[in-house]
Amino acid sequence: MRILRLILGDQLNYKHSWFSRRDPDILYLMMEIRQETDYVLHHAQKILAFFGAMRAFADYIKACGHHLVYLKITDSENRQNLPDNLDLWVKRWRADRVEYMEPDEYRLDQQLKMWAKKQKIPVVCLSAEHFLTGRHDFAHMFEKSDGPYIMERFYRKIRRKYHLMLDSHGKPWGGRWNFDKENRHFFKGGKEAPPVWESSADWESVWRDIEVSQCQWFGEVKTKNLGFPQTRQEALNLLNHFLRWGLPHFGTFQDSMNEAYPFLWHSRLSFALNVKMLHPMEVVLAALQAYQSSQDRMSLSQLEGFVRQIVGWREFMRGIYWKHMPAFATLNFFGHERPLPSWYWNGRTRMHCLHVCIRDSLRNAYAHHIQRLMITGAFCLLAGVHPDEVDRWYLGIYADAVEWVQITNTRGMSQYADGGLTATKPYAGSAAYINRMSDYCSSCYYDPHEKFGPRACPWNALFWNFFIQHREKLQKNPRLGPVYRNLNRMPQEMQGRLVEKAGQVLEDLEKI
């Protein structure tokens, strides 16, 4: 039986059981296609990271003795979309059967299912052998609920399932499941941040093909010293770098922002995980071993904060995605309609926090989770930007952005467009939060302490305006009690002035 096996660009699983034996009757097919470069506008480094990692993976599979066809973006036979390339190679290989791994994006899942229905030969979907939970385990766990979902319940269940950081009686190490309250410190710069890991791979030939293809892109082009691994060995090097330099202080400073240190102690493993170079359990077990070998030089809060991101939040986001797609992609709880400010594409704003986070995103195709949630995302929320526009920007600008994890974090966690399925409250702060958790305000044109006047920080009026405008929808949320108690004590005249100031900011949004 002649089998054609499809490998998508985010299925670079070096340890997949497919590759445990060689078979001359099996042909693997990989492809770089305009369908994927063009469905949103992507950062140059995102396209480069995916294509470079895909080519390195293809080289590895061939070196292991497997038969593989790889369609580059510039190949004349490349039909530039998934169904047409499959049709070509089913015929050319004279395949009796087609196999593909479960896609992680709904649109590709549907596209392959529709293609499969038209075939006269069997088309079989198999596991990608990556995640710690099945695609629909989350839906079964919360089958009697349509939200809001509590991540802590899910997180504890996964830890029990895999017996992670539990003693012999099933109790959590340190007597606590969650150390989040200890993970909110600002890094002032006194302690030297860890060295930055960079890829040593050659990306030049990949970029030349991207240029020849004439696909559209934005952001800074880099063909040396990228922050993303090209091979599994580089991914393992990055993991080891993080375990040595990042993990010992990750938890403490994971919410901090510092202009001089855009990466701080963050692992930057998200790209390697999301394209499946690394398995999440492999990463967690390595972190556990590093902690146990640290001879008490590392606090438990550092380890737990990291593990929670991998086995808790990452799997939680995927579960919500598959329970609520495709409707999730249309949710707009607040009815926001404003277009994304044009300076999101170039960073040219006098608001220094946004300038820094956007500038560094354009330079690196990366930002850590607080920069995404509490700066670029929170501003869109307070300004009333349409969630579709926010989704497109996030999906395009970050190399680790694949829809199952991007849209749930953006439309759900960041924009609260799902009305509270993902998050228990809208995540928004005034200038006081940014001033407390970063050094951005010290170099800003605007004054974080002022609410009115030409130099008043726009965050302040926008923050209160948001909660005034959406009082009916939000005031009964128990987690927003302090906000509305403060608002209720605020004189009506002051509230009116804040709404007026916010209106001026929004009217002049392109010039702030």
Secondary structure, DSSP 8 states (H G I E B T S, - for coil): --EEEE--TT---TT-GGGGS--TTEEEEEE--HHHHHSS-EEHHHHHHHHHHHHHHHHHHHHTT-EEEEE-TT-TT--SSHHHHHHHHHHHHT-SEEEEE--SSHHHHHHHHHHHHT-SS-EEEE--S--SS-TTHHHHHTTT--S---HHHHHHHHHHHHT-SB-TTS-BGGG-S--GGGS-----SSS---------S--HHHHHHHHHHT--EES---SSS-SS-SSHHHHHHHHHHIIIIIHHHHHHHTT-B-TT-SSTT----HHHHHTTSS-HHHHHHHHHHHHHTSTT-S-HHHHHHHHIIIIIIIHHHHHHHHHHTTGGGG--TT---B---GGGGT---S-HHHHHHHHHHHHHS---HHIIIIIIIHHHHHHTB-HHHHHHHHHHH-TT--HHHHHIIIIIIIT-TTSSSS-SS-----HHHHHHHBSGGGG-SSBTT-SSSTTB-HHHHHHHHHHHHTHHHHTT-GGGHHHHHHHHHS-HHHHHHHHHHHHHHHHTGGG-
